[in-house]
């Protein structure tokens, strides 16, 4: 078994963070390959290694596994700890992972991921406020029911990896998730998250569309990224 995980820029690529963080946290070895976003559409270039023209992609010998959820399910068949062993925690984690994968469109659109900045957001749409309230509800429920410090109990699992990009967004835009902030603080302090953040801050790549999305999200009040 020889995995290669293909991801994009640390600063922007929320979908890439999910399997990267999970594999790091569980000690699953892999070769780390970065294919940066260089233009508004990278579809043609990324099609050389990804059937969807998107990242992340996991290469396992002659197999290509695409989509962050597809990769996590593939890993769950091969490695312990991807989902909790406890049936109740496992069910909660699986439902939350799929909810995150398919939902929270306002959060994605209005609070674009940008690890290295802090933003004063523009007035929030009702849909975004509902989604932030749902995050608070989900985080507080997981912590209270399963005892923390992770969302489904004492061990880091796929649910934490899937919401990790949200933790960066919560910090970037100063979003209020109530007592769920305890999980946000825990995941931001995880050694693998700190590694991802350090690599994001060191990047000098800038991609115009991502930067335009950031400008539309609000006023950048701090920028910790290395200068281009």
C-alpha positions as CSV (number, residue, x, y, z in Angstrom):
1,X,0.0,0.0,0.0
2,X,1.6,3.2,-1.2
3,X,-0.7,6.3,-1.0
4,X,-0.1,9.6,-2.7
5,X,-2.5,12.4,-1.7
6,X,-2.9,15.2,-4.2
7,X,-4.1,18.5,-2.7
8,X,-4.0,22.2,-3.6
9,X,-3.0,25.4,-1.9
10,X,-3.0,25.2,1.9
11,X,-4.5,28.7,2.2
12,X,-7.6,28.1,0.0
13,X,-8.3,24.4,-0.4
14,X,-10.8,23.4,2.2
15,X,-11.7,20.1,0.5
16,X,-8.1,19.1,0.4
17,X,-7.7,19.7,4.1
18,X,-10.2,17.0,5.1
19,X,-8.4,13.8,4.0
20,X,-4.9,15.3,4.6
21,X,-5.7,16.1,8.2
22,X,-7.4,12.7,8.8
23,X,-4.5,10.7,7.5
24,X,-2.0,12.8,9.5
25,X,-4.1,12.5,12.7
26,X,-4.5,8.7,12.3
27,X,-0.9,8.2,11.3
28,X,-1.7,6.8,7.9
29,X,1.5,7.4,5.8
30,X,1.3,9.0,2.4
31,X,3.3,11.0,-0.1
32,X,2.2,14.6,-0.1
33,X,1.8,16.2,-3.5
34,X,0.6,19.8,-4.0
35,X,-1.0,21.0,-7.3
36,X,-1.7,24.7,-6.7
37,X,-4.6,26.7,-8.0
38,X,-3.0,28.9,-10.6
39,X,-6.1,30.3,-12.4
40,X,-9.9,30.6,-12.0
41,X,-10.4,27.2,-13.6
42,X,-7.8,24.5,-13.1
43,X,-10.1,21.8,-14.6
44,X,-8.0,21.0,-17.7
45,X,-4.7,20.8,-15.9
46,X,-6.2,18.8,-13.0
47,X,-7.8,16.3,-15.4
48,X,-4.4,14.9,-15.9
49,X,-4.7,13.2,-12.5
50,X,-8.3,13.7,-11.4
51,X,-11.4,12.4,-13.3
52,X,-13.4,15.4,-12.0
53,X,-10.7,18.0,-12.6
54,X,-10.7,18.7,-8.9
55,X,-8.8,17.9,-5.7
56,X,-8.3,16.1,-3.4
57,X,-7.3,12.8,-5.1
58,X,-5.8,9.7,-3.5
59,X,-3.6,7.5,-5.6
60,X,-3.3,3.9,-4.2
61,X,-1.0,2.0,-6.6
62,X,-3.1,1.7,-9.8
63,X,-6.3,3.1,-8.2
64,X,-7.5,6.7,-8.3
65,X,-9.9,7.7,-5.5
66,X,-11.5,11.1,-5.9
67,X,-13.7,13.4,-3.8
68,X,-13.0,14.0,-0.1
69,X,-15.9,11.8,1.0
70,X,-14.9,9.1,-1.4
71,X,-11.4,9.1,-0.1
72,X,-12.6,9.0,3.6
73,X,-14.9,6.0,2.8
74,X,-12.1,4.3,1.0
75,X,-9.8,4.8,4.0
76,X,-12.5,3.6,6.4
77,X,-12.5,0.2,4.7
78,X,-8.8,-0.1,5.2
79,X,-7.9,1.6,8.5
80,X,-9.3,1.7,12.0
81,X,-10.4,4.9,13.6
82,X,-11.7,6.7,10.6
83,X,-15.2,6.6,12.2
84,X,-15.8,5.9,15.9
85,X,-16.3,2.3,17.1
86,X,-19.2,3.2,19.4
87,X,-22.5,2.7,17.3
88,X,-24.1,5.9,18.5
89,X,-21.0,8.0,17.9
90,X,-20.4,6.4,14.6
91,X,-24.0,7.1,13.4
92,X,-23.7,10.7,14.5
93,X,-20.3,11.1,12.8
94,X,-21.4,9.6,9.6
95,X,-24.6,11.8,9.4
96,X,-22.6,15.0,10.2
97,X,-19.9,14.2,7.6
98,X,-22.5,13.8,4.9
99,X,-24.4,16.9,6.1
100,X,-21.1,18.9,5.8
101,X,-20.3,17.4,2.5
102,X,-23.6,18.3,0.9
103,X,-24.7,21.3,2.8
104,X,-23.7,24.7,4.3
105,X,-23.7,26.4,0.9
106,X,-24.0,29.9,2.4
107,X,-21.1,29.3,4.6
108,X,-19.0,28.2,1.7
109,X,-20.0,31.0,-0.6
110,X,-20.1,33.9,1.9
111,X,-17.1,32.9,4.1
112,X,-14.5,31.6,1.7
113,X,-11.7,29.7,3.3
114,X,-8.5,31.8,3.7
115,X,-6.3,30.5,6.5
116,X,-4.0,33.4,6.7
117,X,-6.3,36.4,7.2
118,X,-8.8,37.8,9.7
119,X,-11.9,39.5,8.2
120,X,-14.6,41.8,9.4
121,X,-17.6,40.2,7.6
122,X,-20.2,42.0,5.7
123,X,-23.8,41.9,7.1
124,X,-24.8,38.2,7.0
125,X,-27.7,36.8,5.0
126,X,-30.4,34.9,6.9
127,X,-29.3,31.6,5.3
128,X,-25.8,32.1,6.6
129,X,-27.1,32.9,10.1
130,X,-29.1,29.7,10.1
131,X,-26.1,27.7,9.1
132,X,-24.0,29.2,11.8
133,X,-26.7,28.3,14.3
134,X,-26.7,24.8,12.9
135,X,-23.0,24.5,13.4
136,X,-23.4,25.7,17.0
137,X,-26.1,23.1,17.6
138,X,-24.2,20.3,16.0
139,X,-20.9,21.1,17.9
140,X,-22.6,21.5,21.3
141,X,-24.6,18.3,20.8
142,X,-21.6,16.2,19.9
143,X,-19.5,17.5,22.7
144,X,-22.3,17.1,25.3
145,X,-23.4,13.6,24.2
146,X,-20.0,12.0,23.6
147,X,-17.9,13.9,26.1
148,X,-15.3,15.6,23.9
149,X,-12.8,16.9,23.3
150,X,-13.6,15.8,19.7
151,X,-17.1,15.9,18.1
152,X,-17.8,12.2,18.5
153,X,-15.8,11.4,21.6
154,X,-12.3,11.1,22.9
155,X,-10.7,10.2,19.5
156,X,-10.2,12.4,16.5
157,X,-12.1,10.9,13.5
158,X,-13.6,11.8,10.1
159,X,-16.2,14.2,11.6
160,X,-13.4,16.4,13.0
161,X,-11.5,16.3,9.7
162,X,-14.6,17.3,7.8
163,X,-15.4,20.3,10.0
164,X,-11.8,21.4,10.3
165,X,-12.0,23.8,7.4
166,X,-15.0,25.3,9.2
167,X,-12.8,25.9,12.2
168,X,-10.5,28.0,10.1
169,X,-13.6,29.9,8.8
170,X,-14.9,30.5,12.3
171,X,-11.6,32.1,13.3
172,X,-11.2,34.1,10.1
173,X,-14.6,35.7,10.3
174,X,-15.1,35.7,14.1
175,X,-18.2,33.5,13.9
176,X,-20.0,32.7,17.2
177,X,-20.6,28.9,17.8
178,X,-21.2,29.2,21.5
179,X,-19.8,26.3,23.6
180,X,-18.8,24.7,20.3
181,X,-15.8,27.0,20.4
182,X,-14.1,24.5,22.7
183,X,-13.9,22.1,19.8
184,X,-12.7,24.9,17.5
185,X,-9.9,25.7,19.9
186,X,-9.0,22.0,20.2
187,X,-8.8,21.3,16.4
188,X,-6.9,24.5,15.7
189,X,-4.3,23.4,18.3
190,X,-4.0,19.9,16.7
191,X,-0.4,19.4,15.5
192,X,-1.5,18.5,12.0
193,X,-3.7,21.6,11.8
194,X,-0.8,23.7,13.0
195,X,1.4,22.2,10.3
196,X,-1.3,23.0,7.6
197,X,-1.6,26.5,8.9
198,X,2.2,27.1,8.9
199,X,2.4,25.9,5.3
200,X,-0.5,28.1,4.4
201,X,1.1,31.2,5.9
202,X,4.4,30.4,4.1
203,X,2.7,30.3,0.7
204,X,3.2,33.2,-1.7
205,X,0.7,32.0,-4.3
206,X,-2.2,34.3,-4.9
207,X,-5.1,33.3,-7.2
208,X,-7.3,36.2,-8.4
209,X,-10.7,34.5,-8.1
210,X,-10.1,33.3,-4.5
211,X,-8.8,36.8,-3.6
212,X,-11.9,38.4,-5.2
213,X,-14.1,36.1,-3.1
214,X,-12.2,37.2,0.0
215,X,-12.8,40.8,-0.8
216,X,-16.5,40.2,-1.3
217,X,-16.7,38.5,2.1
218,X,-15.7,41.5,4.1
219,X,-12.9,43.8,5.1
220,X,-9.5,42.1,5.7
221,X,-8.2,43.5,9.0
222,X,-5.2,41.3,9.4
223,X,-3.1,39.4,6.9
224,X,-0.5,37.0,8.2
225,X,0.5,35.5,4.8
226,X,4.0,35.7,3.4
227,X,4.3,38.5,0.8
228,X,4.4,37.3,-2.9
